[in-house]
């Protein structure tokens, strides 16, 4: 489902106001609502559905109570801008819904009071995403607010999806005056209604009707095929928890149970529970060994288990299969090289369970949640909406997602608990988790490195294992993406038990700027080797480096190598300033560490001298580029060295980027031009290895041309 971001401008008040004296009449409310419905008829069906994304300063908790444990109150006792703790309302929907960021319906209580009800954050798989007229709903601890219209215009806003419950027509909690009795009388009629809805592709209604059929019947033989139908419908909707439960409930201890195990296997597969899926499918094959459909699903499951065990993937094949409409790869995660444990740095961290060599896969993780939305203005809202809706549909996901870091959000401790048949979901907690843990992901890192790749095309996703890693500017791993797979590789040799780090965001040259970003976004200050050292550098030196960098950037931004031949005078000026900047780095502090403020000038000088085919100086400044990223290189460009060895040292404190790959390519070009063929080839090999680290798997360097 396409989504667009729509910020919530509601305000919360903690004070209690007296009951509202003036409300719109039922006729006035319906007149306005019907006018909106008319406009809705003219809206294109393909228009993106807005998402009401929470504003964290307006957070209020989700109800953790059952509707049977709160006091049911009439609509006319609701107080404006109040969250009605320990209270609830039961109302009948008396209008078709207007569907926008939420589904707005007109509702009436047992006393004849009428008001607007807006239900947000429901999945399209739920009837609550657009409640049909005549249904009875209960709202726990409702929030009543001004609706932004004139005097008397109010609305009941349900942000938390677990705060609203669709009641069965025969539920005894429904007040007598709202009772209409079941719309259909017999289980057979409900079953037929479910079949009709399914054929019409109205799957939420089909699930509702099949549920009513099961409730209306006590005949196990009659119910078994209804469970099968509901299981199949839930599979279509992606409600795998419910599909698995229904599949197992449909068993009759006969040979026909192969279908129950087959559907349960498919449901477990949808939840990435491949071991369990294999067990179910094996039982299906025992009962129906000649069924090729089961065999195909079983083989697919075995392929996932092999990936899970070995970490062997056809990355190139996966890349070739990607398209803007096909980003979710049918692959398993490989996580056995890592474990989550307490970090001596802060909170949880990720640790190596085995010795890893530079370039080896640390882990490969399939996104728990990642919408196919690459527009920056919509990506965050899309991930938020997907997370809420998937946790509603598959409560088993809540355990892992809701334990993620939330930045200090105040929890009730009951999030994810099943109450009234649904998991308690606090949308403000979910948004806090999204903000602190999501990664930006291109369609593929390979494509993103190419010169003609469109800029800013990033999706947002949650990778739970990757989110457990702490940040370091000089990290020992590097991540890349292919579709919804995150690939982590070691950028140097790693010992068993060593904590693993990656960069949360691209590292800025100046320590105060990059650490301000970390504080603002995640509430920490980086304690990596580089940041720790730079804190000890005298303030006068830090200021001098900042001033010199600003001067260099001002000159270099006006003259870009590759677009023009750079004048000698400009090169000399930049060279002189770069030397001053280098001298401003304390030798004893920066030994073996990156000098980030020097990277820009050394890269620029490589390009400037390459444009003049001054190969000796290309080599000089190419080596400086590597040194400034923290790699151990010759102090003299005439010294014999092997560039392939720059990655392996376990004490490396380097910063790996695409610029390192480019510098190695330029060095290879320069050595080749000077007739040093063997050294040129070694530079190319080192560049290819670096490109593997950057992109996640082996790719041709010609992609960078």
Helices and strands as residue ranges (DSSP letters): E 3-7, H 26-41, E 49-53, G 56-58, G 67-69, E 71-72, G 75-77, E 82-83, E 87-93, E 98-99, E 102-108, E 114-120, G 127-129, E 136-140, E 143-146, E 154-158, G 161-163, E 164-167, G 176-178, H 187-199, H 203-216, H 220-237, H 240-249, G 255-257, H 258-270, H 274-287, H 292-310, H 315-321, E 338-342, E 348-352, E 361-366, E 369-370, H 376-393, G 395-397, H 398-401, E 418-419, E 422-423, H 427-437, E 439-441, H 445-449, E 459-462, H 464-467, E 470-471, E 477-482, E 485-490, E 499-502, H 511-522, H 529-536, H 539-558, H 568-583, H 587-590, G 596-598, H 599-611, H 615-628, G 643-646, H 658-673, H 677-695, G 701-704
